[in-house]
Amino acid sequence: MGSTMDTETTTLHPDSEPKSEGRTARTSGSVDQRINRLSTASLKRIIEPDVDVTGEIGDGQVLPDEIISLSNVPELFDRLTDEQKKVLAREEFASIVDTGIRFESVLMAGFSFEIVARRDLTDPRVTYLLHEMGEETRHSRLFVRLLQQVKPTAKNPIDGPLARIAQHVLMPFLTAMPSLFCLLVLSGEEVPDLMQKLAAEHPETDPMIKAVSKYHRQEEARHLAFARMIFPEQWAAAGRFERFLVRHLGSQIAIAMFDTIVHPGVYATVGLPTWQTWKAVNRSPGRTALRHRALRPLLTPLLEADVFRHGRVPKGWQRACGVDRFGHDLAPAEAA
């Protein structure tokens, strides 16, 4: 995740006609070459986590105070005992890992639908999707191992029967709209990437979690680069309804991805009310600033693809990313 690789850009305006056939062919050829390079990189660096990322999470507080979400509400956090902070850190980490496994399953299901729908299975995009799915299955196996070690007890109140029904309804809907699904993928990759970056760089993070965070970010950097490459061509092919959803629903999806990565049930494990505490955390200035930092990179592919008219970034995206109507940061630049 968090790749510094260049992304393919386009000057296609949302309401304009597609580029000329010659320009489109040249752009497509350039993207094909870059996707082939991603496939080569994946092939040359195959990491088997059961062999190459061994070890166990320790018994202590696995995340430092600063990374625990409740630290953004000091009137509650400062009342916790050291033992409660230890429990909360482990439960929050487990929530992030659990969310990651489920998200990667949705991602792989969407990719499978994408491959089924492809007329040309020799397209470089299909090859890279298969590489990415292989890497995601290895990530998920590692995450399951971490869950077994942490042994979380929190019950996720969001993960109920209605959520299961919504998943079955939304999956065909999302996969039928490639640019919206690509935005979902980018949202689901950017949020944990920042959290893993913070965990990997902090000296008090559990050593095993540090190692996993570094490994996962290395591979996800390619996945993010791929999604950023193909978004412009998906946007160019999108219909009016799909474009409307990207502009006006996409920001709400991104915010939900951030807000639910730590689910409300974790707070009950230290005796706090679930929903009330969860709302207080996600409305706090510190957590809001972190959300802006996590989601702001989403604006780059959207602005480069001319998803928004100049100076007309919708209010939802302004709120999600902490930017003005031109896409400029409202807060001072944050540390990388």
C-alpha positions in Angstrom: 0.0 0.0 0.0 1.0 3.6 -0.1 2.9 3.2 -3.3 4.9 6.0 -4.8 4.5 4.6 -8.3 3.1 6.9 -10.9 -0.4 6.3 -12.0 -1.8 6.6 -15.5 -3.7 9.9 -15.9 -6.3 11.1 -18.3 -7.8 14.5 -19.1 -11.2 13.0 -20.0 -13.9 15.2 -18.6 -16.9 13.5 -17.0 -19.3 15.0 -19.6 -17.0 14.9 -22.6 -16.7 12.4 -25.4 -14.0 9.7 -25.2 -10.5 10.3 -26.6 -9.7 9.5 -30.2 -9.1 5.9 -31.1 -5.4 6.5 -31.6 -4.9 8.2 -28.3 -6.9 5.5 -26.5 -4.8 2.8 -28.0 -1.6 4.5 -27.0 -2.8 5.0 -23.5 -4.0 1.4 -23.2 -0.7 0.1 -24.5 1.2 2.1 -21.9 -1.1 0.8 -19.1 -0.6 -2.8 -20.4 3.1 -2.4 -20.2 3.0 -1.1 -16.6 0.6 -3.9 -15.6 3.0 -6.5 -17.1 5.8 -5.0 -14.9 3.6 -5.4 -11.8 3.0 -9.0 -12.7 6.7 -9.5 -13.2 7.4 -7.9 -9.8 4.8 -10.2 -8.1 6.4 -13.2 -9.8 9.9 -12.3 -8.6 8.9 -11.7 -5.0 6.7 -14.5 -3.8 6.5 -14.5 0.0 5.0 -17.5 1.7 3.9 -16.2 5.2 3.8 -19.7 6.8 7.5 -20.0 6.0 8.8 -16.4 5.7 6.7 -14.5 8.3 6.8 -16.8 11.3 6.6 -15.9 15.0 3.9 -15.1 17.5 2.3 -12.0 19.0 3.4 -11.3 22.5 1.2 -11.3 25.6 1.4 -7.6 26.3 -0.1 -4.4 24.9 0.4 -5.0 21.2 -0.2 -1.4 20.1 1.1 1.8 21.8 -1.4 4.2 23.4 -1.2 6.7 20.5 -2.5 4.2 18.0 -5.4 2.9 20.1 -8.5 4.7 18.8 -9.9 5.5 22.3 -6.8 7.7 23.0 -8.6 10.3 21.0 -11.1 10.6 23.8 -8.8 11.2 26.7 -11.6 11.6 29.3 -12.4 7.9 28.7 -8.9 6.6 27.9 -7.1 8.1 30.9 -9.5 6.2 33.2 -8.4 2.8 31.9 -6.0 0.6 33.9 -2.9 -0.8 32.2 -4.7 -4.2 32.0 -7.7 -2.6 30.2 -5.4 -0.8 27.8 -3.7 -4.1 27.0 -7.1 -5.7 26.4 -8.3 -2.8 24.2 -5.2 -2.8 22.1 -5.5 -6.5 21.4 -9.2 -6.2 20.6 -8.7 -3.2 18.3 -5.9 -5.0 16.5 -8.1 -8.1 16.1 -10.9 -5.9 14.7 -8.6 -4.5 12.0 -7.3 -7.9 11.1 -10.9 -9.4 11.0 -12.0 -6.5 8.8 -9.0 -7.1 6.5 -9.8 -10.8 6.0 -13.4 -10.0 5.1 -12.5 -7.1 2.9 -10.0 -9.2 1.0 -12.6 -11.9 0.5 -15.0 -9.3 -1.0 -12.1 -8.1 -3.2 -11.3 -11.6 -4.5 -15.0 -12.2 -5.2 -15.2 -9.0 -7.2 -12.0 -9.9 -9.1 -13.5 -13.3 -9.9 -16.6 -11.7 -11.4 -14.3 -9.4 -13.3 -12.4 -12.3 -14.9 -15.7 -14.1 -15.7 -16.9 -11.0 -17.6 -13.7 -10.6 -19.6 -14.0 -11.5 -23.3 -10.2 -11.7 -23.6 -8.6 -13.8 -20.9 -5.1 -13.0 -22.3 -5.6 -9.3 -21.2 -2.7 -8.4 -18.9 -5.3 -7.2 -16.3 -6.5 -10.8 -15.9 -3.0 -12.0 -15.3 -2.3 -9.4 -12.7 -5.7 -10.0 -11.0 -4.7 -13.6 -10.6 -1.4 -12.6 -9.1 -3.2 -10.2 -6.7 -5.7 -12.9 -5.7 -2.8 -15.3 -4.9 -1.2 -12.6 -2.7 -4.5 -11.8 -1.0 -5.1 -15.5 -0.1 -1.6 -15.6 1.5 -2.4 -12.4 3.5 -5.7 -13.8 4.7 -4.1 -17.0 5.9 -1.5 -15.0 7.9 -4.3 -12.8 9.3 -6.2 -15.9 10.4 -3.1 -17.1 12.2 -2.9 -13.7 14.0 -6.5 -13.9 15.1 -5.8 -17.3 16.6 -3.0 -15.8 18.6 -4.8 -12.7 19.8 -8.0 -14.6 20.8 -10.4 -11.7 20.6 -13.7 -11.8 22.6 -15.4 -8.7 21.3 -18.7 -9.2 19.4 -19.2 -7.0 16.4 -22.7 -5.5 16.5 -22.5 -4.5 12.9 -21.9 -8.0 11.7 -25.5 -9.2 11.9 -28.1 -10.9 9.7 -29.0 -7.6 8.0 -25.3 -7.0 7.1 -25.1 -10.5 5.6 -28.2 -9.8 3.5 -26.8 -6.5 2.4 -23.5 -8.2 1.3 -25.4 -10.6 -1.0 -27.4 -7.7 -2.5 -24.5 -5.3 -2.9 -21.9 -7.6 -4.4 -23.6 -8.0 -7.8 -24.4 -4.3 -7.7 -20.8 -3.3 -7.1 -19.2 -5.7 -9.5 -21.5 -4.4 -12.3 -20.0 -1.0 -11.8 -16.2 -1.3 -12.2 -15.2 2.2 -11.3 -17.3 2.2 -8.1 -15.8 -1.2 -7.2 -12.3 0.1 -7.9 -13.0 3.0 -5.6 -14.1 0.5 -2.9 -10.9 -1.4 -3.4 -8.8 1.8 -3.1 -10.7 2.8 0.1 -10.2 -0.6 1.7 -6.5 -0.5 0.9 -5.7 3.1 1.9 -7.2 2.9 5.4 -5.3 -0.1 6.8 -2.2 1.1 5.0 -1.9 4.2 7.1 -2.7 2.2 10.3 0.0 -0.3 9.4 2.4 2.4 8.6 1.9 4.0 12.0 2.2 0.6 13.8 5.3 -0.4 11.8 7.1 2.8 12.6 6.3 3.0 16.4 9.0 1.5 18.7 6.4 0.2 21.1 4.4 -1.9 18.6 4.6 -5.7 19.1 7.5 -7.0 17.0 5.4 -9.6 15.2 2.8 -6.9 14.2 5.6 -4.7 13.0 6.9 -7.5 10.7 3.5 -8.3 9.4 2.7 -4.7 8.7 5.9 -4.2 6.7 5.3 -7.4 4.7 1.7 -6.5 3.9 2.4 -2.9 2.9 5.1 -4.1 0.4 2.7 -6.3 -1.5 -0.3 -3.9 -1.2 1.8 -1.1 -2.8 1.5 -3.0 -6.1 -2.2 -3.6 -5.6 -2.8 0.1 -5.0 -0.7 1.0 -8.1 -2.8 -1.4 -10.2 -6.1 0.1 -9.0 -4.9 3.6 -9.6 -3.8 2.6 -13.1 -7.1 1.1 -14.2 -9.5 3.6 -12.6 -9.2 6.2 -15.4 -10.2 3.7 -18.1 -13.0 2.4 -15.9 -14.2 5.9 -15.4 -14.1 6.6 -19.1 -16.4 3.7 -19.8 -18.8 4.4 -16.9 -22.4 5.4 -17.5 -24.2 8.4 -16.0 -25.6 6.5 -13.0 -22.3 4.9 -12.1 -20.6 8.3 -12.3 -23.2 9.8 -10.0 -22.6 7.1 -7.5 -18.8 7.5 -7.6 -19.2 11.3 -7.1 -21.8 11.2 -4.4 -21.9 7.7 -2.8 -18.2 6.9 -3.0 -17.2 9.3 -0.2 -19.8 7.7 2.1 -18.3 4.2 1.3 -14.8 5.5 2.1 -15.9 7.0 5.4 -17.7 3.8 6.4 -14.5 1.8 5.6 -12.6 4.0 8.0 -15.2 4.2 10.8 -15.9 0.4 10.9 -12.3 -0.9 10.8 -12.5 -0.7 14.6 -16.0 -1.9 15.4 -18.1 -0.7 18.4 -17.9 -4.0 20.2 -14.3 -3.6 21.2 -15.1 -0.9 23.7 -17.5 -3.3 25.6 -14.5 -5.5 26.5 -13.3 -2.7 28.8 -16.7 -1.9 30.2 -17.6 1.0 28.0 -20.9 1.4 26.1 -20.5 0.2 22.5 -22.2 2.6 20.1 -21.9 5.7 22.3 -18.1 5.2 22.7 -17.7 4.4 19.0 -19.5 7.6 18.0 -17.4 9.7 20.4 -14.2 8.2 19.0 -15.1 8.7 15.3 -16.3 12.3 16.0 -13.2 13.3 17.9 -10.8 15.8 16.3 -7.8 13.3 16.4 -9.7 10.5 14.8 -11.2 12.8 12.2 -7.7 14.1 11.3 -6.5 10.5 10.9 -9.5 9.8 8.6 -8.6 12.8 6.5 -5.0 11.5 6.3 -6.1 8.0 5.3 -8.6 9.0 2.7 -7.0 12.0 1.1 -4.9 9.8 -1.3 -8.2 8.7 -2.9 -8.6 12.2 -4.4 -5.6 11.8 -6.6 -7.0 9.3 -9.1 -10.4 11.0 -8.9 -9.0 14.4 -9.7 -6.6 13.0 -12.4 -9.5 11.3 -14.1 -11.6 14.6 -14.0 -14.3 12.9 -11.9 -15.1 16.4 -10.6 -15.3 19.7 -12.4 -12.6 22.1 -11.4 -13.5 23.7 -8.1 -16.5 21.5 -7.6 -15.4 18.7 -5.3 -18.7 17.5 -3.6 -19.3 18.2 0.0 -19.2 14.5 0.8 -15.6 14.2 -0.5 -14.6 17.5 1.2 -15.8 16.0 4.5 -14.2 12.6 3.9 -10.8 14.0 3.0 -10.6 17.3 4.8 -10.3 19.4 1.7 -11.9 22.4 0.1 -13.9 22.5 -3.1 -10.7 22.5 -5.2 -9.3 19.5 -3.4 -6.8 21.4 -1.4 -6.0 20.4 2.2 -7.8 22.4 4.8 -5.4 21.5 7.6 -1.7 22.1 7.7 0.3 19.3 6.0 0.6 16.3 8.2 3.7 14.3 8.8 4.2 11.5 6.2 
